């Protein structure tokens, strides 16, 4: 059978998609032992896990590009989950990092705007998960800043305010939320979760992956595996199994 004929006979295979939208903590999530790679492994043959992390970005910039990533006419119907993971840059101190800083009220408004946009293109609230920035380990991040000739340009207390705003937006918009800032500081020293005081270590990636999977598993566990298991293919008539 010619390939063109096979294509005409079979339905187009469309993998559902999980979209990871965020800053560098998302961009790096497909590195070895990354939380995005963990999700992709868990969802292989069920979903494409799409990394749309953009290092250094804040919500002011993110809300402008989100409509370029998802439109109702082209892709929203195939999306089964979206994570929105910003705040580590928004919460940078204005006087020391004005380029990335976004005021707290604007940060909350930007998150809300992104959720409302997703809803407008029929990505329902139950498919959206907001993730707060993780806590900041100030002494380690200060070392990273000094190595670049900069001063410490973030604080954990300020990051916590942004995390609280993220939780509040999720509550108001009816979405799920993963409060990483609070969970990572619960009952223990959180420094081991971070590689440089800001970005996630291997342990931090594992922690986030486990927390996120516990929220996604129920949403996605019912999705079927795409294409039959190889032992179930009729080898005498593969077209009957595969088209």
Buried (B, 14 or more C-beta within 10 A) or exposed (E): EEEEEEEEEEEEEEBBBBBBBBBBBBBBBBEEBBBBBBBBEBBEEBBBBBBBBBEEBBBBBBBEEBBEEBEEEEBBEBBBBBBBBBBBBBBBBEEBBEEBBBEBEBBBBBBBBBBEBBBEBEBEEEBBBBBBBBBBBBEBBBEBBEEEEEEBBBBBEBBBBBBBBBBBBBEEBEBBBBBBBBBBBEEEEBBBBBBBBBBBBBBBBBBBBEBBBEBBEEBBEEBEEEEEEEEEBEEEEEEEEBE
